Amino acid sequence: MTALLELQDVNKDYRVGGFLDRSTLHAVKHVSFTLDAEKPEIFTVVGESGSGKTTTARMILGNEVPTSGTLRFMGKDIAQIRTRQERLEFMARVQPIFQNPFEAFNPLTTLDYYLFSTAKRFLGLKDKVAVDAATDKALQHVGLSLAEVRGRYSHELSGGQLQRIAVARALIPGPKLIVADEPVSMVDASLRMSIVNLFRELRDTLGVSIIYITHDLSTAYYISDRVIIMHKGDVVEAGRAEEVLGNPSHEYSRALRSAVLPPDPVVASAIIREKLRAV
Amino acid sequence: MLAAVENKSASVEAKPVLRVEGLKAYYQMNYFGVRREVRAVDDVSLTIKRNEIYGIAGESSSGKSSLIKTIAGAITPPLRVVEGSVKFDFGGKELDVYAQRPAMKAARWKHLSYVMQGSMNVLNPVRKVKHAFHDFAFKHMGLSEGEFRARVESHLQRIGLDPRVLESYPHQLSGGMRQRLTIGLATVCEPEFIIADEPTTALDVLVQQDVLALIKGVQQRMGSSIIFVTHDMTVHAAIADRIGIVYAGRLVEEGPTLDVFQRPQHPYTAHLIASLPRIGDTRKRVALGGKPPNLADPPSGCRFHPRCPLAVDKCKSENPALLPRNSGRVACWRAGEVEAA
């Protein structure tokens, strides 16, 4: 097995406080996992706010340097990237998708600008026809076309469509890994499934591995192959999605699991009545 | 368990506390002579009974927030009420939100209160929490300073907050505590009617159930009515007695929660419920195709027809009325034909 991404005992500390009350915040503690290069998968990181899941994502993207431990992407230490050429190569292989599509795109810039500049920068394309073709191809993968997107601004499209465009932009360089940080939390419940289904399709048709970061256990169960659950920087449970989410063993994962309300009025209202009685 | 749910809906008293009739509220803009009209609330009629929790569901930009703001009388231009009325019944006295402005002002917070979305935006970050209570509620309660303080403290205790939070600043409290505070703020005057806009959306999963139980508990103790908006169907499943589904500014289906979930009549509702992911089930969910309608230029006829799997020619030209069906109401030419999900 060759590793696509390998995290080895990764830690990240932040210094917080002023001169007199300085303390260390351990945002990520001893995180290790490996993604297989031959077998694309959807790897989910679950945790509530403050669990260190976003810090982990930022380290994988190379935006944050770990305090100790190593992150290797295709055998190469991410922290050792020095030259512009190396960084471009790395960025072409690892692409991000952000939480809020309305904030990710500047409202005064047309959306095609993001797509065209990604194509020019990473694919080195110069002439307009080639850029258009590369952009259109990526948009086709997410069920859109350049004709629909050209010249449009972010306020003209729905959150679901914008998030699709964000995925299309990430696909242009032909990445091996997409890091999606809470990609559906700002998207409507009814559009969530279209984004989540898209990830499945990318894994199956393009062979892209996806690190899906979320606090929503029901979509995590729906698409993930493997899951880790983070709590205050620690990985408290890791394994196959059905086992970890269907039958959690750690105390915290069990609490998280039972906090999910089922979309069923009989069961859900019974849970709330039970809570009421307990108070 | 089934019997318990039915009992709950049967015990709800019949007299409506809120009557909305033929309400139309449009965003009317006029820039440089170009008129634009966005029909955010289009001909909505609904009633809410005493002691009932009514949930409004729908996708973003479907006009559900505009509807709830219009009901609260909290709208500012360019959103204007074009037609219809919103009438409350507080203790046998009828109150028309848009005809009796001064009476409405007096009723606010005492009879009608509002739980806002994003609790951080409600509490002033540079003032202690106690000032928020004073600003919102003091003048409506007619108590002396000391009595008011005692009342607030006992109220906070009842909803599970230490009265010491009154002396803290909002940033010193967790998200769950802040949301509890805003609920405390909205219920301290024991109003008959509470309006809540996405009460749990900004919360961590772990505290969501507690906040929902708190809302339900406060409602049961005071016997008040609640209308709330969220796109999260699991929240509706947990606390709503009845659900109204809004699509493109119109109410397309309404009924008791259990019936809506088990026997959806409108194809849009059926889709909403079928697409919910459940733990323990990885069958592929189909997302709704097409894009949400533009309310400045909505589709003709039934507004759902471009995305509807059951659409026929009639749907494209004629708008279906919201008619009684089974235990609720539905606006669809092919109501009930959708397969139960």
Contacts between the chains, C-beta under 8 A, distances in Angstrom:
chain1	res1	chain2	res2	distance
A	48	B	204	4.7
A	48	B	205	6.5
A	48	B	206	6.2
A	49	B	175	8.0
A	49	B	204	6.0
A	157	B	291	7.9
A	158	B	60	7.7
A	158	B	61	7.1
A	158	B	291	5.8
A	158	B	292	5.3
A	159	B	60	6.6
A	160	B	291	8.0
A	161	B	291	6.4
A	188	B	59	4.7
A	188	B	60	4.9
A	188	B	231	5.4
A	189	B	59	7.8
A	189	B	231	5.0
A	189	B	232	5.9
A	189	B	233	6.4
A	189	B	272	7.8
A	189	B	275	7.9
A	189	B	276	7.5
A	190	B	59	5.0
A	190	B	231	7.3
A	190	B	271	7.4
A	190	B	272	5.8
A	190	B	275	6.2
A	190	B	287	7.5
A	190	B	288	6.0
A	191	B	59	7.0
A	191	B	287	6.8
A	191	B	288	7.7
A	192	B	287	8.0
A	193	B	275	4.9
A	193	B	277	7.1
A	193	B	285	4.7
A	193	B	286	7.5
A	193	B	287	4.2
A	194	B	287	3.4
A	194	B	288	7.6
A	196	B	277	7.8
A	197	B	284	7.2
A	197	B	285	7.2
A	197	B	287	6.0
A	215	B	204	7.2
A	215	B	205	5.9
A	216	B	205	7.8
A	217	B	205	7.4
A	217	B	279	6.3
A	218	B	276	7.6
A	218	B	277	4.1
A	218	B	278	6.2
A	218	B	279	5.6
A	219	B	277	5.3
A	221	B	277	6.9
A	221	B	278	8.0
A	221	B	279	4.7
A	221	B	280	7.3
A	221	B	282	7.0
A	222	B	277	4.3
A	222	B	281	7.9
A	222	B	282	5.8
A	222	B	285	7.2
A	245	B	279	5.9
A	246	B	279	6.7
A	246	B	280	5.9
A	255	B	206	6.6
A	256	B	205	6.7
A	256	B	206	6.9
A	257	B	279	7.4
A	259	B	205	4.7
A	259	B	206	5.0
A	259	B	208	6.6
A	259	B	209	6.0
A	260	B	205	6.7
A	260	B	234	8.0
A	260	B	279	6.3
A	261	B	208	7.3
A	261	B	209	6.7
A	261	B	212	7.9
A	261	B	234	4.2
A	261	B	235	7.2
A	261	B	237	6.8
A	261	B	238	5.3
A	262	B	234	6.9
A	262	B	237	7.4
A	262	B	278	6.3
A	262	B	279	7.7
A	263	B	233	5.5
A	263	B	234	4.8
A	263	B	237	5.5
A	263	B	261	7.6
A	263	B	273	7.2
A	263	B	276	4.0
A	263	B	278	6.4
A	264	B	237	6.0
A	264	B	261	6.9
A	265	B	5	6.9
A	265	B	236	7.9
A	265	B	237	4.4
A	265	B	238	7.8
A	265	B	257	4.6
A	265	B	258	4.9
A	265	B	261	5.1
A	266	B	1	5.6
A	266	B	2	6.6
A	266	B	5	6.3
A	266	B	258	6.9
A	268	B	234	6.3
A	268	B	237	4.2
A	268	B	238	4.0
A	269	B	5	6.4
A	269	B	237	7.1
A	269	B	238	5.9
A	269	B	239	7.0
A	269	B	257	7.8
A	270	B	1	6.1
A	271	B	209	6.6
A	271	B	238	6.9
A	272	B	209	6.9
A	272	B	212	5.6
A	272	B	213	5.2
A	272	B	216	5.6
A	272	B	238	5.0
A	272	B	239	6.0
A	275	B	209	5.8
A	275	B	210	6.7
A	275	B	212	7.8
A	275	B	213	3.7
A	276	B	213	5.1
A	276	B	216	6.2
A	276	B	217	5.2
A	276	B	220	7.7
A	279	B	160	6.9
A	279	B	213	6.8
A	279	B	217	6.5
